[in-house]
């Protein structure tokens, strides 16, 4: 995408993808391709309570020449995110969009804290958290499950105004919008009517959005089946949960502009919000921890000392071949800025072995490194087997080193506990894995709900 991209006439600011798990049967690639085919110049992702798809979405949009807008439909606890959900501590939705890099950082922080401190059925934040991390974020009231929406549906106009006022106080008048939608649902029409009255009374702009959950108009039945799978019920159950609208598909710009023909200012507000959101993510910078040597040595000095001591332990007197290979690899690792990474890995492997926890000898491209062998990360001599270091790290192609390590399955948790204790629980996490539905499983699940 170039800086000279065509002007935005309308942008969808509310999109749920497959990362709104078992709620939105819409892949990121499908959404981006459809938006691109319609000539849309910007698109926002707002999955339910998470940022799982944000990076995938950002990269897909950039490839398609669309401005990516990063956000989420946050779950907000009425009183406290640290207390369980209850009648007096209900959960409401609020749409958040990152305006800039500060907002993107705050969005990530809110998402993390929602899972770490606020998870009860859903990852939740509260108003105090929003106030502490509001900088760079644009907030929109949300849909029927928002706090403002619930008040308006219940006829509590004064409470809706008070809630909107509190949110405007948190985010600032310039970064708060009242969210109107045209979904064909009577309850949404009533909420829209209340929001229009509020906008006139308090001067907060209306913004047109659409609660996208699937690709085409006919895909409502796909979402209906997915919701049945999620809730463990069948389509024929009259008491089951159903979406109130069958129009939650990715509407074209023309459809959205026509739907809000009587509210052109809401379309203009969507365009204005999209133009303001400009998050840039640099994928060429690595953010690695600095290893604490616990003494007067720098990480580089400790790295060189441990490498040479380990090499002498492995080989005895260093031959010219070993010396040349060791020096070369150390220089490449130092040049690429991965010294602390190697020190961290050797540290927890050394600790595991000191406790008698079996550690694998090494596999993958890391086995081609004499530094990894000298540090005890692997137990395979790359010189003996004529293994290439360049398959692991290459000074001409800067990529993160990938060291595959096998720990005894029965004592793996002890290694993780050590890493958390040494480096801080807030600095250690395991990588998420998403399970997808393969053909046989889909046939079984769809057959069951039908």
C-alpha positions as CSV (number, residue, x, y, z in Angstrom):
1,X,0.0,0.0,0.0
2,X,1.4,3.4,-1.0
3,X,1.0,6.8,0.7
4,X,-1.0,7.9,-2.4
5,X,-3.8,5.5,-1.8
6,X,-7.3,6.7,-3.0
7,X,-9.5,8.5,-0.5
8,X,-11.8,6.5,1.8
9,X,-15.6,7.0,1.2
10,X,-16.7,4.4,3.7
11,X,-14.9,1.9,5.9
12,X,-16.2,-1.0,7.9
13,X,-15.1,-0.5,11.6
14,X,-16.6,-3.7,13.0
15,X,-15.5,-7.1,11.7
16,X,-15.6,-10.4,13.5
17,X,-13.4,-13.2,12.0
18,X,-12.8,-16.9,12.7
19,X,-10.9,-15.7,15.8
20,X,-14.3,-14.8,17.4
21,X,-14.2,-18.5,18.1
22,X,-17.3,-20.5,17.0
23,X,-19.2,-17.2,16.5
24,X,-18.1,-15.9,13.1
25,X,-17.5,-18.3,10.2
26,X,-15.4,-15.8,8.2
27,X,-11.7,-16.1,7.5
28,X,-9.4,-13.1,7.4
29,X,-8.4,-13.8,3.8
30,X,-12.1,-14.0,2.7
31,X,-12.9,-10.7,4.4
32,X,-9.9,-8.9,3.0
33,X,-10.4,-10.2,-0.5
34,X,-14.1,-9.3,-0.5
35,X,-13.3,-5.8,0.8
36,X,-10.6,-5.3,-1.8
37,X,-13.0,-6.5,-4.6
38,X,-15.5,-3.9,-3.4
39,X,-12.9,-1.1,-3.6
40,X,-12.8,-0.6,0.1
41,X,-9.6,1.3,1.2
42,X,-9.7,0.5,4.9
43,X,-11.0,-2.2,7.2
44,X,-11.1,-2.8,10.9
45,X,-10.9,-6.1,12.8
46,X,-12.8,-6.3,16.1
47,X,-12.9,-9.8,17.4
48,X,-14.6,-10.7,20.6
49,X,-12.3,-9.9,23.5
50,X,-9.1,-10.8,21.8
51,X,-6.3,-9.8,19.3
52,X,-5.6,-13.3,18.1
53,X,-6.0,-12.4,14.4
54,X,-4.5,-8.9,14.5
55,X,-1.1,-9.6,12.9
56,X,-2.5,-12.0,10.3
57,X,-5.2,-9.3,9.5
58,X,-2.6,-6.5,9.3
59,X,-0.4,-8.4,6.9
60,X,-3.3,-9.6,4.7
61,X,-4.6,-6.0,4.4
62,X,-1.2,-4.6,3.5
63,X,-0.8,-7.2,0.8
64,X,-4.3,-6.2,-0.6
65,X,-3.6,-2.5,-0.5
66,X,-6.1,-1.9,2.3
67,X,-5.4,0.1,5.4
68,X,-5.6,-2.2,8.4
69,X,-7.4,-0.9,11.5
70,X,-6.6,-2.9,14.6
71,X,-9.2,-3.2,17.3
72,X,-11.4,-5.5,19.4
73,X,-14.9,-5.8,20.9
74,X,-13.8,-5.5,24.5
75,X,-15.8,-7.1,27.3
76,X,-16.3,-4.6,30.1
77,X,-17.3,-5.6,33.6
78,X,-19.8,-3.2,35.1
79,X,-18.0,-3.0,38.5
80,X,-14.7,-4.8,38.5
81,X,-12.9,-7.2,36.1
82,X,-11.3,-8.9,39.1
83,X,-14.7,-10.1,40.4
84,X,-16.9,-12.8,38.9
85,X,-19.6,-12.0,36.5
86,X,-22.9,-11.5,38.5
87,X,-26.2,-9.7,38.3
88,X,-24.5,-6.6,39.8
89,X,-21.3,-7.1,37.8
90,X,-22.6,-7.8,34.3
91,X,-20.4,-7.8,31.2
92,X,-21.0,-5.4,28.3
93,X,-19.3,-4.9,24.9
94,X,-17.4,-1.8,23.8
95,X,-15.7,-1.3,20.5
96,X,-12.0,-0.2,20.7
97,X,-9.8,0.9,17.8
98,X,-6.1,1.8,17.9
99,X,-5.5,5.2,16.5
100,X,-1.7,5.0,16.6
101,X,1.1,3.0,18.0
102,X,0.3,4.2,21.6
103,X,-3.2,2.9,21.1
104,X,-2.0,-0.4,19.7
105,X,0.3,-0.8,22.8
106,X,-2.7,0.0,25.1
107,X,-4.9,-2.4,23.2
108,X,-2.4,-5.2,23.7
109,X,-2.1,-4.4,27.3
110,X,-5.9,-4.4,27.8
111,X,-6.2,-7.7,26.0
112,X,-3.5,-9.3,28.2
113,X,-4.9,-8.0,31.5
114,X,-8.4,-9.1,30.5
115,X,-7.1,-12.7,30.2
116,X,-4.7,-12.6,33.1
117,X,-6.7,-10.8,35.7
118,X,-10.3,-10.6,34.3
119,X,-11.2,-13.9,32.8
120,X,-14.5,-15.2,34.0
121,X,-16.3,-17.0,31.1
122,X,-14.8,-14.1,29.0
123,X,-11.7,-12.0,29.1
124,X,-12.9,-8.8,30.8
125,X,-11.6,-5.3,31.6
126,X,-13.4,-2.5,33.6
127,X,-13.6,1.3,33.5
128,X,-10.6,1.7,35.7
129,X,-8.4,-0.3,33.3
130,X,-9.8,1.6,30.4
131,X,-9.0,4.9,32.0
132,X,-5.4,3.7,32.7
133,X,-4.9,2.6,29.1
134,X,-7.1,4.9,27.0
135,X,-4.4,6.9,25.3
136,X,-4.4,6.4,21.5
137,X,-7.7,4.5,21.5
138,X,-11.0,5.4,19.8
139,X,-14.0,4.0,21.6
140,X,-17.4,3.3,20.1
141,X,-20.5,2.4,22.2
142,X,-21.0,-1.1,20.6
143,X,-24.2,-2.9,19.6
144,X,-27.1,-4.4,21.5
145,X,-24.9,-6.0,24.1
146,X,-23.2,-2.7,25.0
147,X,-24.0,-1.0,28.2
148,X,-25.5,2.0,26.4
149,X,-27.5,-0.3,24.2
150,X,-28.9,-2.3,27.1
151,X,-30.0,0.8,28.9
152,X,-31.8,2.1,25.8
153,X,-33.6,-1.2,25.2
154,X,-34.8,-1.1,28.8
155,X,-36.1,2.4,28.4
156,X,-33.4,3.8,30.8
157,X,-32.5,6.9,28.8
158,X,-30.9,8.8,31.7
159,X,-28.7,5.8,32.6
160,X,-27.7,5.5,28.9
161,X,-26.7,9.2,28.8
162,X,-24.8,8.8,32.1
163,X,-22.9,5.8,30.8
164,X,-22.0,7.5,27.5
165,X,-20.8,10.5,29.6
166,X,-18.6,8.3,31.7
167,X,-17.0,6.7,28.6
168,X,-16.5,10.1,27.0
169,X,-14.8,11.3,30.1
170,X,-12.4,8.3,29.9
171,X,-11.5,8.6,26.2
172,X,-12.1,12.3,25.6
173,X,-14.8,13.8,23.4
174,X,-12.6,13.6,20.4
175,X,-12.1,9.8,20.7
176,X,-15.6,8.7,21.6
177,X,-18.5,7.8,19.2
178,X,-22.1,6.6,19.4
179,X,-22.3,3.4,17.2
180,X,-25.4,3.0,15.0
181,X,-26.1,0.0,12.8
182,X,-28.7,-1.1,10.3
183,X,-29.2,-4.8,10.8
184,X,-32.9,-5.1,10.0
185,X,-33.6,-5.9,13.7
186,X,-36.3,-4.0,15.6
187,X,-34.3,-3.8,18.8
188,X,-31.4,-2.2,16.8
189,X,-33.8,0.3,15.4
190,X,-35.0,1.3,18.9
191,X,-31.4,1.6,20.0
192,X,-30.6,3.7,17.0
193,X,-33.5,6.0,17.8
194,X,-32.2,6.5,21.3
195,X,-28.6,7.1,20.1
196,X,-29.8,9.8,17.7
197,X,-31.6,11.6,20.5
198,X,-28.5,11.3,22.7
199,X,-26.3,12.7,19.9
200,X,-28.5,15.8,19.6
201,X,-28.5,16.3,23.4
202,X,-24.8,15.8,24.2
203,X,-23.1,16.5,20.9
204,X,-21.3,13.2,20.5
205,X,-21.0,12.1,16.9
206,X,-22.9,9.1,15.5
207,X,-20.7,6.6,13.5
208,X,-22.2,4.0,11.1
209,X,-20.9,0.4,11.6
210,X,-22.1,-3.1,10.7
211,X,-21.8,-6.1,12.9
212,X,-20.1,-8.3,10.3
213,X,-19.9,-12.1,11.2
214,X,-20.0,-13.8,7.8
215,X,-19.2,-13.2,4.1
216,X,-22.4,-13.2,2.1
217,X,-26.1,-12.8,2.8
218,X,-26.9,-16.5,2.6
219,X,-24.1,-17.4,5.1
220,X,-26.4,-16.6,8.0
221,X,-27.3,-20.3,8.1
222,X,-23.6,-21.2,8.3
223,X,-23.3,-19.0,11.4
224,X,-26.5,-20.5,12.8
225,X,-25.0,-24.0,12.5
226,X,-21.7,-22.8,14.1
227,X,-23.5,-21.3,17.0
228,X,-25.3,-24.7,17.5
229,X,-22.0,-26.5,17.5
230,X,-20.6,-24.0,20.0
231,X,-23.6,-24.3,22.3
232,X,-24.0,-28.1,22.0
233,X,-27.6,-27.9,20.7
234,X,-29.5,-28.7,17.5
235,X,-31.1,-26.4,14.9
236,X,-34.6,-27.8,15.7
237,X,-34.4,-26.7,19.4
238,X,-36.9,-23.8,19.7
239,X,-35.3,-22.6,23.0
240,X,-31.8,-22.3,21.6
241,X,-29.8,-19.1,21.1
242,X,-30.2,-17.4,17.7
243,X,-28.8,-14.3,16.2
244,X,-31.5,-11.6,15.9
245,X,-30.5,-10.6,12.4
246,X,-29.7,-12.4,9.1
247,X,-27.9,-9.4,7.7
248,X,-24.6,-9.7,9.4
249,X,-22.7,-10.1,6.2
250,X,-19.9,-8.0,4.7
251,X,-22.0,-5.3,3.0
252,X,-20.6,-3.3,0.1
253,X,-19.9,0.4,0.4
254,X,-22.9,1.1,-1.8
255,X,-25.2,-0.9,0.6
256,X,-23.9,0.9,3.7
257,X,-24.2,4.3,2.2
258,X,-27.7,3.5,1.0
259,X,-28.7,2.1,4.4
260,X,-27.6,5.4,6.1
261,X,-29.0,7.7,3.5
262,X,-30.9,9.6,6.2
263,X,-27.7,9.8,8.4
264,X,-24.9,10.8,6.0
265,X,-23.0,12.3,9.0
266,X,-22.7,8.7,10.4
267,X,-21.0,7.6,7.1
268,X,-18.8,10.6,7.2
269,X,-17.8,9.8,10.8
270,X,-16.9,6.2,9.8
271,X,-14.6,7.7,7.1
272,X,-13.1,10.1,9.6
273,X,-12.3,7.4,12.1
274,X,-10.8,5.2,9.5
275,X,-8.6,8.1,8.3
276,X,-7.4,8.8,11.9
277,X,-6.3,5.2,12.6
278,X,-2.8,4.7,11.3
279,X,-0.9,2.0,13.1
280,X,2.4,1.0,11.7
281,X,4.1,-2.3,12.8
282,X,7.8,-2.8,12.1
283,X,8.4,-6.5,11.6
284,X,12.1,-6.0,11.1
285,X,12.9,-5.3,14.7
286,X,13.4,-8.0,17.3
287,X,12.4,-7.3,20.9
288,X,14.7,-9.7,22.9
289,X,15.4,-9.7,26.6
290,X,18.9,-8.7,27.9
291,X,20.4,-11.6,29.9
292,X,21.3,-10.7,33.4
293,X,24.8,-12.1,34.1
294,X,24.6,-11.3,37.8
295,X,28.0,-9.7,37.9
296,X,30.4,-7.3,36.2
297,X,30.4,-9.1,32.8
298,X,28.3,-7.9,29.9
299,X,26.2,-10.5,28.1
300,X,28.7,-10.5,25.3
301,X,31.6,-11.1,27.6
302,X,29.8,-13.9,29.4
303,X,28.8,-15.4,26.0
304,X,32.4,-15.5,24.8
305,X,33.7,-16.9,28.0
306,X,31.1,-19.7,28.2
307,X,31.6,-20.5,24.5
308,X,35.3,-20.9,24.8
309,X,35.1,-22.8,28.1
310,X,32.5,-25.1,26.6
311,X,34.5,-25.7,23.5
312,X,37.6,-26.7,25.5
313,X,35.4,-29.1,27.6
314,X,34.1,-30.6,24.3
315,X,37.3,-30.7,22.3
316,X,40.2,-30.2,24.7
317,X,42.9,-28.1,23.1
318,X,41.2,-26.1,20.3
319,X,42.4,-27.0,16.8
320,X,42.6,-24.4,14.1
321,X,39.4,-25.8,12.6
322,X,37.5,-25.6,15.9
323,X,38.9,-22.1,16.6
324,X,38.0,-20.8,13.2
325,X,34.4,-22.2,13.3
326,X,33.8,-21.1,16.9
327,X,35.1,-17.5,16.2
328,X,33.0,-17.2,13.0
329,X,29.8,-18.3,14.7
330,X,30.3,-16.1,17.7
331,X,30.8,-13.1,15.4
332,X,27.7,-13.8,13.4
333,X,25.6,-14.3,16.6
334,X,26.9,-11.1,18.1
335,X,26.4,-9.2,14.8
336,X,22.8,-10.3,14.6
337,X,22.1,-9.4,18.3
338,X,21.2,-12.9,19.5
339,X,23.8,-13.2,22.3
340,X,21.2,-12.9,25.1
341,X,18.9,-15.4,23.4
342,X,21.7,-18.1,23.4
343,X,22.5,-17.3,27.1
344,X,18.8,-17.7,28.1
345,X,18.5,-21.0,26.3
346,X,21.7,-22.4,27.7
347,X,20.6,-21.2,31.2
348,X,17.4,-23.2,31.4
349,X,18.9,-26.3,29.7
350,X,21.8,-26.2,32.2
351,X,19.3,-25.9,35.1
352,X,17.2,-28.8,33.7
353,X,20.3,-31.1,33.5
354,X,21.4,-30.1,37.0
355,X,18.0,-31.4,38.3
356,X,18.4,-34.7,36.4
357,X,15.7,-33.8,33.9
358,X,16.3,-35.6,30.6
359,X,17.0,-33.2,27.7
360,X,17.1,-34.2,24.1
361,X,20.4,-34.1,22.2
362,X,19.2,-31.5,19.8
363,X,17.4,-31.7,16.4
364,X,16.7,-29.4,13.5
365,X,19.1,-26.8,12.1
366,X,20.5,-25.8,15.5
367,X,22.5,-29.0,15.5
368,X,24.7,-27.3,12.9
369,X,26.0,-24.8,15.4
370,X,29.3,-25.3,17.2
371,X,28.2,-22.5,19.7
372,X,25.1,-24.5,20.6
373,X,27.3,-27.6,21.1
374,X,29.8,-25.7,23.2
375,X,27.1,-24.1,25.4
376,X,25.5,-27.5,26.0
377,X,22.3,-26.6,24.1
378,X,22.9,-29.6,21.8
379,X,25.0,-32.7,22.2
380,X,25.8,-33.2,18.5
381,X,29.2,-32.3,17.2
382,X,28.6,-30.4,13.9
383,X,32.2,-30.8,12.7
384,X,32.0,-34.6,13.1
385,X,28.9,-34.8,10.9
386,X,29.8,-31.9,8.6
387,X,26.7,-29.9,9.5
388,X,26.3,-26.4,8.1
389,X,25.8,-23.4,10.5
390,X,24.2,-21.3,7.7
391,X,21.2,-23.6,7.7
392,X,20.6,-22.3,11.2
393,X,21.8,-18.7,11.1
394,X,23.0,-16.6,8.1
395,X,24.5,-13.1,8.4
396,X,23.0,-12.2,5.0
397,X,19.5,-13.2,6.0
398,X,18.4,-12.0,9.5
399,X,15.9,-14.4,11.0
400,X,15.3,-15.5,14.6
401,X,17.3,-18.6,15.6
402,X,14.9,-21.6,16.0
403,X,16.2,-24.0,18.6
404,X,14.1,-27.1,19.0
405,X,14.4,-28.5,22.6
406,X,12.9,-31.7,24.0
407,X,12.4,-32.1,27.7
408,X,11.1,-35.1,29.6
409,X,7.3,-34.9,29.4
410,X,6.9,-35.8,33.0
411,X,9.2,-33.0,34.3
412,X,8.7,-30.4,31.6
413,X,6.7,-28.3,34.1
414,X,9.7,-27.9,36.4
415,X,11.7,-26.2,33.6
416,X,8.8,-23.8,32.9
417,X,8.5,-23.1,36.6
418,X,12.2,-22.2,36.7
419,X,12.0,-19.9,33.7
420,X,9.0,-18.1,35.3
421,X,10.8,-17.8,38.7
422,X,14.0,-16.4,37.1
423,X,12.6,-14.1,34.5
424,X,9.2,-13.2,36.1
425,X,5.8,-14.8,35.4
426,X,4.7,-11.7,33.5
427,X,7.6,-12.1,31.0
428,X,7.0,-15.8,30.2
429,X,4.1,-17.3,28.2
430,X,3.4,-20.4,26.1
431,X,2.5,-20.1,22.5
432,X,-1.2,-20.4,21.7
433,X,-2.4,-23.2,19.4
434,X,-5.7,-22.9,17.5
435,X,-7.6,-26.0,16.7
436,X,-9.4,-26.0,13.3
437,X,-12.3,-28.1,12.1
438,X,-11.2,-30.7,9.5
439,X,-13.6,-32.2,7.0
440,X,-14.5,-35.3,8.9
441,X,-15.1,-33.4,12.1
442,X,-17.2,-30.8,10.3
443,X,-19.4,-33.5,8.7
444,X,-19.9,-35.1,12.1
445,X,-20.7,-31.8,13.9
446,X,-23.0,-30.4,11.2
447,X,-24.8,-33.7,11.0
448,X,-25.4,-33.7,14.7
449,X,-26.8,-30.2,14.9
450,X,-29.0,-30.8,11.9
